[in-house]
């Protein structure tokens, strides 16, 4: 049991409850001091959940999914080049 800690959360119910019932967002303590309304917090939580569910988590993820063997070879070549450089010095 934790005592003395108070946190604000935003709870979103899942539209399709086949896998998930809810998404819970913990609100930063300083968000209330910035004049953010409860409606804005809920809208931001919905936007984040929608973007996260879209699967585009960073600029590299679509490239990695397209050609993993190519990037594996590129990484192996880079390591080989670094090893060769260190071995010849």
C-alpha positions in Angstrom: 0.0 0.0 0.0 1.3 3.4 -1.0 0.5 6.4 1.2 0.9 10.1 0.6 0.9 10.1 -3.2 -1.9 11.6 -5.3 -1.9 11.2 -9.0 -4.3 12.4 -11.7 -5.2 10.0 -14.4 -7.2 9.9 -17.7 -9.0 6.6 -18.3 -10.2 5.9 -21.8 -12.5 2.9 -22.5 -11.6 0.8 -25.5 -14.1 0.9 -28.4 -13.3 -2.8 -29.2 -12.9 -4.6 -25.9 -11.8 -7.9 -27.4 -8.2 -7.4 -26.2 -8.2 -4.3 -24.0 -10.7 -2.8 -21.7 -9.1 0.6 -20.9 -6.1 2.8 -21.5 -4.8 4.7 -18.5 -2.8 7.9 -18.9 -1.0 9.3 -15.8 -1.1 13.1 -16.0 2.1 15.0 -15.1 1.9 17.0 -11.9 2.8 20.3 -13.7 0.1 19.9 -16.3 -2.6 21.4 -14.0 -0.5 24.5 -13.5 -0.3 25.2 -17.3 -4.1 25.9 -17.5 -5.0 22.7 -19.4 -8.6 21.8 -19.1 -10.0 18.3 -18.5 -11.4 18.2 -22.0 -8.0 19.1 -23.5 -6.4 16.3 -21.5 -9.0 13.8 -22.7 -8.6 14.9 -26.3 -4.8 14.6 -26.1 -5.1 11.2 -24.5 -7.3 10.1 -27.4 -4.9 11.5 -30.0 -1.9 9.7 -28.4 -3.8 6.4 -28.2 -4.9 6.7 -31.9 -1.3 7.5 -33.0 0.2 4.7 -30.9 -2.3 2.2 -32.3 -1.4 3.3 -35.8 2.0 1.5 -35.5 4.2 4.4 -36.8 6.5 4.7 -33.8 9.4 6.7 -35.1 10.8 7.6 -38.4 12.8 4.4 -38.8 10.1 1.8 -38.2 8.6 1.7 -41.7 12.1 1.2 -43.2 13.0 -1.6 -40.8 9.8 -3.4 -41.7 10.4 -3.1 -45.4 14.0 -4.4 -45.6 15.4 -6.0 -42.4 17.9 -8.3 -44.2 19.4 -5.2 -46.0 19.9 -3.4 -42.7 21.3 -6.5 -41.1 23.9 -6.7 -43.9 24.6 -3.0 -43.6 25.2 -3.4 -39.8 27.4 -6.5 -40.3 29.4 -4.6 -42.9 29.9 -1.7 -40.5 31.1 -3.9 -37.7 33.4 -5.8 -40.1 34.9 -2.5 -41.3 35.4 -1.3 -37.7 37.0 -4.6 -36.8 39.3 -4.4 -39.8 40.3 -0.8 -38.9 41.1 -1.8 -35.3 43.0 -4.9 -36.4 45.3 -3.0 -38.9 46.2 -0.3 -36.4 
